[in-house]
């Protein structure tokens, strides 16, 4: 009878150790995944800010150049604005579903990929 009790106690101790180890493993995996995603986001954010700055100054330059060609600076800004309005119209009415599908697939791949350990 005592032998059975010792076996059950040992089994319970090992089960508790296994539970603690599993919990620690899950915590470490979450920490790894979170740190990986945050560092990816941070590095991508820097690149996006640099590209956005480049595009901003490029648009300003094009607007001033077109304005100079047309004789009035503000007309260049209207032309650039009309270009972006046209692009937004085309994207919204003709390519919205296609862009949505691409973004959905990208997000799913991002969250389901395995991290390189």
Legacy VTK file of the C-alpha trace (Angstrom):
# vtk DataFile Version 3.0
C-alpha trace
ASCII
DATASET POLYDATA
POINTS 117 float
0.000 0.000 0.000
2.823 2.414 0.886
4.478 1.561 -2.403
1.377 2.715 -4.302
1.255 5.943 -2.301
4.925 6.644 -3.059
4.333 5.975 -6.757
1.340 8.325 -6.795
3.300 11.033 -4.922
6.200 10.693 -7.361
3.771 10.845 -10.262
2.138 13.984 -8.859
5.538 15.632 -8.280
6.634 14.866 -11.835
3.325 16.133 -13.193
3.749 19.387 -11.265
7.332 19.738 -12.561
6.136 19.029 -16.093
3.411 21.690 -15.740
5.925 24.246 -14.458
8.369 23.421 -17.246
5.630 23.634 -19.872
4.511 26.991 -18.514
8.096 28.298 -18.566
8.503 27.052 -22.142
5.326 28.843 -23.225
6.502 32.050 -21.522
9.861 31.849 -23.297
8.219 31.174 -26.657
5.883 34.163 -26.191
8.810 36.349 -25.154
10.812 35.218 -28.201
7.929 35.811 -30.573
7.085 39.200 -29.043
10.668 40.453 -29.103
11.035 39.259 -32.694
7.871 41.032 -33.834
8.617 44.260 -31.921
12.147 44.469 -33.317
10.805 43.780 -36.812
8.184 46.486 -36.376
10.763 48.983 -35.110
13.166 48.405 -37.988
10.350 48.541 -40.541
9.064 51.751 -38.973
12.407 53.459 -39.461
12.441 52.462 -43.137
8.839 53.644 -43.603
9.629 57.035 -42.044
12.645 57.476 -44.339
10.634 56.478 -47.421
7.753 58.771 -46.388
10.175 61.680 -46.008
11.647 60.938 -49.433
8.185 60.782 -51.027
7.140 64.009 -49.302
10.089 65.963 -50.641
9.758 64.336 -54.051
6.101 65.423 -54.197
7.000 68.944 -53.117
9.687 69.124 -55.781
7.359 67.814 -58.493
4.608 70.215 -57.413
6.959 73.215 -57.519
8.386 72.092 -60.881
4.940 71.622 -62.467
3.833 74.932 -60.947
6.805 76.676 -62.499
5.972 75.111 -65.887
2.339 76.218 -65.595
3.207 79.723 -64.446
1.649 79.544 -60.968
3.120 77.484 -58.122
-0.265 76.551 -56.641
-1.287 74.914 -59.942
1.523 72.382 -59.485
0.094 71.406 -56.127
-3.357 71.024 -57.677
-1.931 68.727 -60.372
-0.146 66.555 -57.798
-3.329 66.481 -55.689
-5.397 65.467 -58.734
-2.918 62.669 -59.481
-3.263 61.259 -55.960
-7.058 61.621 -56.102
-7.068 59.609 -59.338
-4.811 56.915 -57.832
-7.044 56.722 -54.742
-10.146 56.422 -56.935
-8.619 53.581 -58.974
-7.391 51.746 -55.870
-10.698 52.098 -54.066
-13.049 51.100 -56.853
-10.987 48.661 -58.901
-8.287 47.145 -56.716
-9.729 47.163 -53.178
-10.546 43.432 -53.026
-7.200 42.497 -54.542
-5.280 44.659 -52.044
-7.375 43.342 -49.153
-6.620 39.736 -50.114
-2.887 40.445 -50.376
-2.813 42.174 -46.981
-4.858 39.415 -45.350
-2.519 36.740 -46.716
0.519 38.701 -45.537
-0.853 39.140 -42.014
-1.784 35.458 -41.765
1.707 34.420 -42.941
3.258 36.866 -40.470
1.420 35.408 -37.478
1.688 31.762 -38.458
5.349 31.602 -39.435
7.786 29.839 -37.200
10.526 31.899 -35.635
14.114 30.907 -36.339
15.555 29.716 -33.067
LINES 1 118
117 0 1 2 3 4 5 6 7 8 9 10 11 12 13 14 15 16 17 18 19 20 21 22 23 24 25 26 27 28 29 30 31 32 33 34 35 36 37 38 39 40 41 42 43 44 45 46 47 48 49 50 51 52 53 54 55 56 57 58 59 60 61 62 63 64 65 66 67 68 69 70 71 72 73 74 75 76 77 78 79 80 81 82 83 84 85 86 87 88 89 90 91 92 93 94 95 96 97 98 99 100 101 102 103 104 105 106 107 108 109 110 111 112 113 114 115 116
